[in-house]
Amino acid sequence: MKPTIRPARPLFSSGPCAKRPGWTPAVLEDAPIGRSHRSKPGKAKLSQAIEKTRAILGVPKDYHIGIVPASDTGAVELALWNFLGARPVDMLAWESFGKGWITDVVKQLKLANARVMTADYGDIVDLAQVSPDHDVVFTWNGTTSGVRVPHGDWIAKDRAGLTICDATSAAFAQDLPWDKLDVTTFSWQKVLGGEAAHGVLILSPRAVERLESYSPPWPLPKIFRIKKDGQLNAGIFRGETINTPSMLCVEDYLDALGWADGLGGLDTLIARADANLAVLTAWIAERDWLIFWRLMRRSGPTHRCA
């Protein structure tokens, strides 16, 4: 017996994040299931997902966008394993995912030239301390703490290092300055409520130059290999994925992108996110027993946190 779907109730992805308003399984009917992702229809869907991502996020034409395994975690770790080691690196963290990337770099890659800067939940590190001569790894918008960098002004235009940005809770909800971002990752299961398992990797020309001029001293698992014969494997960034993707998940992402485009694109999505914050802020302001966590830490533990 098929379960009854009640559209009036919010539906959730495996993020778990809310599906778009009005979502039903019917949006998946055009998925090329039963066909290989290497088939003409499969490649067309993957390519369409990449180009719609570029259009809505405003990613520059000379940046490369690829779909990679293992959600945002896979995309970030792919970036760490491929790009780090050529320069000292500043590791920034103010929530659990950022701290996880520190563990990768300090305990797994064991980089001796890693400088770690952390802040408690509700706070952020002193961004002025980031060196333009170093690579830097950071989350734009903390998934677990909600704290985000205020802007990209702290990133030098003439930097020598690469910026590696975990933007999984920022893409489609925050204004990302692409000229300041070299390696950017996200998963479509977050802001757009897509299904899990896949990550998105966006590379600037500076990142491609690093990739092609530097080879890390450690072995790379197959799912991290985005270079072929010393050059960027361009096929990955046309939709020729490293491993086997779920075409149902891709179809669901295409539906979310179509919904976002129909709303008015990125500006409208950012406005929706800001409006949600405004509702929460107003609700907290009306209750003297609630206060935002960062303000509570500044004023002392006299109030409960939101």
C-alpha positions, 0 to 999 in steps of 0.5 A: 500500500502506497503511503499517503503524501500530505503536501500541507506538511513539510517534507524533508531531504536526507540533509535533513533540510526542508524540501521546496514548497510543493515538492512531491515525488512526481518531480522525479518522473523525468529521471533517466533511471535504468540508464547509465550515467554515462549514457547520452541522457545521463550526461545531459542531466549532469551537464544541465545540473552544472550549468544551472548551478553556474547560472543561479550562483553567478559562477564566473565562466572561467571557473570549473564546476564538478559533481563529486562523491560523498556530499560536502565532506567528500568535496572538502576532503578532496580539496584538502588532499589535492591542494594543501602542502604547497604553502603554509595553511591557516585553518579556521574553525568556529563550529564542528565541521571546521574543527573536522577539517582541522583534524584532517589537516593536523592528524591525517595529513600531518601538515607541520606548517598548519596554523590553527585558529579557533573560536567558541560557538557564537564567536568567530576568529580574528580574520585580520590574522589570516596571512595572504601568503598562506592557504586558508581553509574556512566555513563561510556559514557555520552549519552547526553554529550559524556564525558566518564570515561578514564579507570577503573583504578580509581576503586579499585580492593579491593573495599568494595562497588559495582560499578553500571555502566550505560553503555548504550552508552558504551556497544559495543563501549568502552572497559569495564573492567568487573573486575571493574564492579559489576552491568552493564546496557545497552539497545540494542537500543543504539550502535547496533540500536536495538528496544526499550523497553528492558534493559540488566542487568549484575551482577558480583558475588559480586553483587549477594552476595550483593543481597542475603545478603541484603534486602532494607527497601523499597517495590520493584515493581514486575518488579524490583524483581530479587530475589526469596526466598532470592536467585537470581532468576536464571531463569531471567538470562536464558531468563525467563523474568520478564514481556512479551518481544517483540520477534520482538525486540529480533529478531532484537537484534539477527540480530545486534549481528550477524552483529557485530560478522560477522564484527570481534566482539568487537575490530572491533566495538570499532575501528568503534566508534573510527574512527567515532570520528576521522572523526569528530575531523578532520572535526572540526580541519579544521574549526577555528569557531568550537571547542569541548565543553570541550576545549571551556569551558577551553579557554573561550566563544570565539568560538562556540561549536561542 
